[in-house]
Amino acid sequence: MKTKIHDLREIGSHFQICGDFVSGIAYGPGHINDTFAVTYNQAGTLVRYIHQRINHLIFKNVPALMENIHRVTNHLRSKFAALNCQHLSRRALTLVLTKDGKSYHVDGEGNYWRTYLFIEKAHTYDIIQNEQQAFQAARVLGQFQRYLADLPAPRLHETIPNFHNTPARFAALEEAINRDKFNRAESAREEIELSFRFKSIVGRLIDLQRQGKLPERVTHNDTKLNNFMLDEETGEGMCLVDLDTVMPGLSLYDFGDLVRTAANSGAEDERDLSKVSFLMPVFEVLVRGYLSEVKELLVHGELDHLPFSGQLITCEIGIRFLTDFLDGDVYYKVHREGHNLDRCRTQYKLVVEMERLKPEMQKVVKRYTS
């Protein structure tokens, strides 16, 4: 699927960017939005920015989404500023406002655009390279949740209602199976059977929240590994990016998604499932890094379900990939036939492995919480 060509010079002219436009290229592998790195010449120095076209077919209320991001990034920046943190603009995303002071611009075709400062000399990773990266990503996540714990009212908008409502995701899968609009169910028969085996676990966290055992928090809700920026020289965790789904949620959603992606030995869409396995040493490092920031913040229900969170979110993402495959690949960008089904298969293999390793995972958490 090719990214549509946009007039990036014209887009940039609506934002508070000084200098002369030099170039712009597509940037990053995002599933949802279109992202571009643009370069400006500012009095002889080349400076980069990020332009993003927000997918308003998925994010129905872009003004509310951008209000969330503006509030959250400002709050995070104030926290780091109070600590006299160096490199402040690398510790939290910085929105560049439009010339009329808004956080987004709407072009002549009705597309919504935002602009960020480009965070230089930092990288994201699709597959973990070493355990230190896992520790740094987990530490950044814990810091993110801890610093946003006192975000002033009002409550953030829900940019995608029921985003991590796993029972609702399962119901959507059942509907897609029954429709079988593209006659794909037979090719996914094994994955569909496995989905129904997982049905008994999908409501566990929501049930605990309803019982008052898990508190609502400000969460990122899309904490896959490649949303963490790490310094390319020191390896230190810098910040979380892709804030479209920052909204009220459960801390376990965030930790679970990081476990799903960082403790996976293979790529999210790996076709050779022999390359996909759950990395217990990485899981232990994730627990240690995360709790180094939030151990005193989390309640018993959150601590007790850290191992389960990875299993649940991996299951949920697999359900979503399978649903999109059956519905004709309308949500996630795909780059080959059966791409979403490949993604589902990697998730489900991890769910089965985490189910088997649950006692060992529980021992790890107990080691750092006792």
Steps between C-alpha positions, in 0.01 A plus 500: 500500500664824391482815707319779317716789381434822693631853452715509813629849428144630501412303814801640684409856407207484744719423803732717706814382321779742419728456200480373146352164402769264367348153470252249638486120496269229631622386839438193713286186466183617680186291451251788522626854428722637222824640639760720328839636603547850360817710493525878521801725456502735797768766437744239372413219740290205387220423746249216476135477599235227486176560308224244558173458318263370765271223379163660577314193374630318808531795738155650465555804723840645409455826699441296818797277419727800451374658823609185682845508342547870568409459868710187551815627329482831687457317832791266432720792399416682823604192699837477327552876525443485876783245518729728298522221245748544217382461142142583599374489140615136474320383813148573377356569158475870414204614293562781254186710490343648189538868420158564652594319821327165444648155555395375155429622145224385266598509132276563199415130470388472861818329622617575854869577549724550802869583535759397758862590558713216362685322780851460366757233585241258633356182352209263541531124457259239367688212661694519825877503449612454862360490852610856576259627235220309670590654836510852358167464318333364815647782708367761254156339521501505878613862502229592250227352718642642823534855367148498358344365820430857614384642165242765599131458416305469279523135405666439163282428198464140384646526150383149410222384735542143629851485353615233746158352565612148417152342530374755245798415276406132526138577415620687190702194402196276534304736274780497242508119508125481445511752215806348335456776243815411307483121537813494712379308804608160367860617455499615864323196645776412748526860623121522542497180706783634716309826550210315659743322730610845623146631548495423872778750580394806298285663768727453800650849533174680424326290765769591755461868414124478552564340838718797598822296511670680209502883490455709189819684403630720219656247265661493158309191379732422207833425666651271242879505505536722193322785675795546739786727397847410632811717475719365220825563691419416863198272453310699761122508463383840381122502456187335371363604161171436315269655757172465310362251750607677820180493704349341811593133530670236713871496578499130409403576141824692455727253674336211316556653158867565576536138609327386181752674276824517699498139627435362151805351327353562155333774300131577551424366152758218487385221267742240638348427840810306607661844539226616738540421868445667835820630660483444876826687576359806321176472695696514825687811382170664402357433846810642666511813283129573528481450876805720553266789417152390611531238773370744762223628272338170403240321714505128577260414219731661245813334637335158518391512137822615335565149358143464375502844335742385233288196421179702480628782282678258267173308468308823440737618226484158337119521505516842336738381227278199430186714491659741254616211282146361485354847431728567204794686661319829561673614822869409491721579204602179324790443263433148378219247469418347836705758690248537783464124531880470536484763774224309677698176491804652672278642775323174562824306524616741769171468690541122513860535621406752769224268617760225544751732670249665735639345825853612412378850411319525834820408683683781320244759606498374858879537509470875434188572705559308821 
